[in-house]
Amino acid sequence: MFTGIVQKLARVDHLVREGTLVRLGLALDELADGLQLGASVAVNGTCLTVTSIGNTVTFDVIAETLSTTNLGRLERGDLVNVERSFSVGDEVGGHILSGHVSGVVEVVQIDEGPEQRDLHFSVPVRWMKYLQHKGFVALDGASITIARVDSKAHRFVVCLIPETIARTTLGHVCVGSLVNLEVDAQTQSVVDTVERVLAERFPNTMDAE
């Protein structure tokens, strides 16, 4: 489990493609201290397993992950958000994340201002019902509060503070960039439960919709 507080903006040291598998090597430096084989690490919000530790830390990324996240678009030298899994008793500064990416969302507009960067995202329709004004969302693994939601246009906006701009990939994305999205699990559970109960109690009404 993770908290959405990015610990390092790490650089991709190498990518080795072996069939449908990619071995991803990251320069984690001091963040690798005490790291063990088999440990879980969030890379751009995607939970990956450590497969080797040396000058770089290596992860095996399978085809499913490559196709459903932005990890399949990485190149050597790219920057990624990294967070190690938290321990019981650690401060949860963001919100609880599983590292299971819901899908990718596209940056469609960026508004720059003094000490602020507003990112507008286009969202696949299936995820819009889980996005709420002032609700939580994880973008490339960074816990962010939603500033605005436009359900009709299938868009939402987040407003970044200088710290987030400096310490995460969100300070580097441009229009057209694809960002990993993880919706808040608690919100998803509530929405899905309500929909299921309503469908059971009012099947004709739900079918009509």
Backbone torsions as a table, in degrees:
resi	resn	phi	psi	omega
1	MET	NA	155.8	-176.2
2	PHE	-136.2	171.4	-176.4
3	THR	-115.2	-8.7	-178.5
4	GLY	82.4	10.7	175.2
5	ILE	-100.5	103.8	-176.0
6	VAL	-64.6	128.5	-177.9
7	GLN	-95.1	-23.8	-178.2
8	LYS	-157.1	141.8	170.4
9	LEU	-97.8	98.1	-171.0
10	ALA	-100.0	153.9	-179.5
11	ARG	-101.0	139.7	176.3
12	VAL	-71.4	118.0	-179.0
13	ASP	-85.5	-40.8	178.3
14	HIS	-157.1	156.9	175.8
15	LEU	-134.3	120.6	178.7
16	VAL	-117.8	117.1	-178.9
17	ARG	-95.1	122.9	179.0
18	GLU	-126.0	92.7	-175.1
19	GLY	67.0	-122.8	179.8
20	THR	-91.9	0.6	-177.8
21	LEU	-102.1	144.4	173.9
22	VAL	-121.9	127.7	173.4
23	ARG	-94.9	114.7	-173.7
24	LEU	-103.4	120.6	179.3
25	GLY	-108.9	127.7	-178.2
26	LEU	-120.2	143.1	174.8
27	ALA	-88.3	96.5	-176.2
28	LEU	-93.7	-14.6	177.3
29	ASP	51.8	-126.6	-174.7
30	GLU	-64.5	-21.4	-179.8
31	LEU	-70.2	-15.3	178.6
32	ALA	-83.3	-8.3	-179.4
33	ASP	-60.2	125.0	178.7
34	GLY	80.0	-2.0	179.8
35	LEU	-70.7	141.0	-177.7
36	GLN	-119.9	154.9	174.5
37	LEU	-58.4	139.0	-179.8
38	GLY	88.1	-6.6	179.6
39	ALA	-69.2	155.2	178.3
40	SER	-97.0	133.3	178.9
41	VAL	-135.4	136.7	177.4
42	ALA	-89.0	121.9	177.4
43	VAL	-116.6	114.1	-170.7
44	ASN	50.4	37.7	176.2
45	GLY	81.3	2.1	-179.4
46	THR	-101.3	123.5	-179.2
47	CYS	-71.4	116.8	179.1
48	LEU	-122.8	156.5	-179.0
49	THR	-103.7	132.7	178.8
50	VAL	-69.3	125.8	-179.8
51	THR	-110.5	-19.9	174.2
52	SER	-159.1	150.7	-179.1
53	ILE	-131.0	123.5	178.4
54	GLY	-155.1	-133.3	174.1
55	ASN	-62.7	-29.1	172.8
56	THR	-127.1	164.2	175.7
57	VAL	-104.8	130.6	-173.4
58	THR	-111.0	143.6	178.0
59	PHE	-131.2	143.2	173.1
60	ASP	-94.6	125.3	-178.9
61	VAL	-113.4	117.6	-175.6
62	ILE	-84.4	169.6	-174.8
63	ALA	-58.1	-41.0	-179.3
64	GLU	-59.6	-44.1	179.9
65	THR	-68.0	-39.8	179.7
66	LEU	-62.6	-34.2	-175.5
67	SER	-85.9	-21.2	-174.8
68	THR	-108.6	-2.3	177.8
69	THR	-130.4	178.4	177.8
70	ASN	-86.2	3.6	179.4
71	LEU	-66.0	-26.4	179.0
72	GLY	-71.2	-9.7	-178.9
73	ARG	-105.1	3.0	-178.2
74	LEU	-69.9	148.6	173.7
75	GLU	-129.5	159.9	177.9
76	ARG	-57.0	133.9	-179.9
77	GLY	96.8	-15.2	178.4
78	ASP	-66.0	155.5	177.0
79	LEU	-99.9	142.8	178.5
80	VAL	-135.0	151.1	174.3
81	ASN	-80.4	136.1	-179.5
82	VAL	-129.7	134.8	173.4
83	GLU	-141.5	127.9	173.7
84	ARG	-78.5	154.6	-179.1
85	SER	-63.9	147.4	-176.6
86	PHE	-90.4	156.9	178.8
87	SER	-102.0	153.9	176.5
88	VAL	-58.5	129.1	-178.2
89	GLY	103.7	-16.6	176.9
90	ASP	-69.6	153.0	175.3
91	GLU	-69.8	133.0	176.3
92	VAL	-100.3	93.8	-175.1
93	GLY	-81.0	-21.6	180.0
94	GLY	-108.3	-112.1	171.8
95	HIS	-146.4	161.8	-174.1
96	ILE	-68.9	127.7	179.7
97	LEU	-124.0	150.2	178.6
98	SER	-97.1	-19.9	-174.2
99	GLY	82.6	10.9	177.1
100	HIS	-98.6	101.3	-174.8
101	VAL	-67.6	131.5	179.2
102	SER	-73.0	-39.3	-179.1
103	GLY	171.2	-173.3	178.1
104	VAL	-108.0	147.2	176.9
105	VAL	-124.0	150.4	-174.8
106	GLU	-103.0	136.0	173.4
107	VAL	-74.7	119.8	-176.8
108	VAL	-112.5	-13.1	179.3
109	GLN	-161.2	143.3	176.4
110	ILE	-131.1	126.1	176.3
111	ASP	-110.0	115.8	-179.3
112	GLU	-99.1	140.2	176.7
113	GLY	-150.1	177.4	178.4
114	PRO	-59.6	119.7	176.0
115	GLU	60.1	26.2	-178.1
116	GLN	-153.9	149.8	176.0
117	ARG	-142.6	115.9	-179.6
118	ASP	-101.0	124.5	-179.7
119	LEU	-108.3	128.7	177.1
120	HIS	-104.6	129.0	-177.3
121	PHE	-118.5	140.2	170.1
122	SER	-92.9	133.1	-171.0
123	VAL	-122.8	136.4	171.9
124	PRO	-55.1	140.2	-173.0
125	VAL	-53.4	-38.4	-173.2
126	ARG	-62.3	-21.7	-177.1
127	TRP	-98.0	-10.9	-174.4
128	MET	-61.4	-35.2	-176.3
129	LYS	-66.7	-13.8	179.7
130	TYR	-97.1	-0.2	-177.0
131	LEU	-105.2	124.0	-175.9
132	GLN	-131.9	149.2	175.7
133	HIS	-56.4	126.6	-178.1
134	LYS	71.9	9.1	175.9
135	GLY	-83.3	170.8	179.4
136	PHE	-90.4	150.4	171.1
137	VAL	-152.3	152.1	175.0
138	ALA	-110.2	127.5	179.5
139	LEU	-120.6	116.0	-171.8
140	ASP	50.9	33.9	176.7
141	GLY	85.4	-1.2	179.6
142	ALA	-94.8	126.1	179.5
143	SER	-72.9	120.4	-175.8
144	ILE	-132.8	145.7	174.9
145	THR	-90.5	133.3	179.3
146	ILE	-74.4	128.2	-178.1
147	ALA	-89.9	-39.8	-179.4
148	ARG	-147.8	149.6	177.0
149	VAL	-131.1	131.2	175.3
150	ASP	-118.9	93.2	-174.8
151	SER	-64.0	-36.7	-178.4
152	LYS	-66.9	-38.9	-179.1
153	ALA	-88.9	-4.8	-177.3
154	HIS	58.2	52.6	-179.4
155	ARG	-137.3	157.6	169.2
156	PHE	-144.8	162.5	-175.9
157	VAL	-128.2	139.9	170.6
158	VAL	-123.3	147.4	-179.8
159	CYS	-113.5	118.6	-174.4
160	LEU	-94.4	138.5	173.6
161	ILE	-87.9	163.9	-177.8
162	PRO	-53.5	-38.5	-179.1
163	GLU	-61.6	-43.7	178.9
164	THR	-67.7	-38.8	178.2
165	ILE	-60.7	-41.4	-175.5
166	ALA	-78.8	-30.9	-168.5
167	ARG	-105.0	-2.1	-177.0
168	THR	-133.9	169.1	177.4
169	THR	-63.6	-20.7	-176.7
170	LEU	-66.7	-17.0	174.7
171	GLY	-81.6	-7.3	-176.1
172	HIS	-115.1	-14.6	-176.0
173	VAL	-67.1	156.6	177.8
174	CYS	-130.1	174.3	177.9
175	VAL	-59.7	129.6	-177.2
176	GLY	100.7	-15.1	178.3
177	SER	-65.8	145.9	175.9
178	LEU	-104.8	130.1	-175.0
179	VAL	-121.9	138.8	178.3
180	ASN	-71.1	133.4	179.5
181	LEU	-115.4	130.3	167.0
182	GLU	-123.5	115.7	179.1
183	VAL	-73.8	157.0	179.7
184	ASP	-66.1	121.8	-174.8
185	ALA	-61.4	-37.1	-179.1
186	GLN	-66.7	-43.0	177.6
187	THR	-62.7	-43.6	179.2
188	GLN	-61.0	-42.1	-179.8
189	SER	-63.1	-42.8	-179.4
190	VAL	-66.1	-47.6	-178.7
191	VAL	-61.8	-46.2	-179.1
192	ASP	-64.2	-38.5	179.6
193	THR	-66.1	-44.7	179.0
194	VAL	-62.2	-43.3	179.4
195	GLU	-62.2	-41.8	-179.4
196	ARG	-65.3	-43.4	-179.9
197	VAL	-64.3	-43.8	179.0
198	LEU	-64.2	-39.0	179.4
199	ALA	-65.3	-34.8	179.6
200	GLU	-73.6	-36.9	-177.0
201	ARG	-84.7	-33.0	-178.3
202	PHE	-129.7	63.2	-174.7
203	PRO	-59.4	-38.5	-178.4
204	ASN	-67.5	-38.4	179.4
205	THR	-65.3	-44.5	-178.4
206	MET	-67.6	-37.7	178.7
207	ASP	-63.6	-36.3	-178.2
208	ALA	-65.4	-29.9	179.5
209	GLU	-74.6	NA	NA
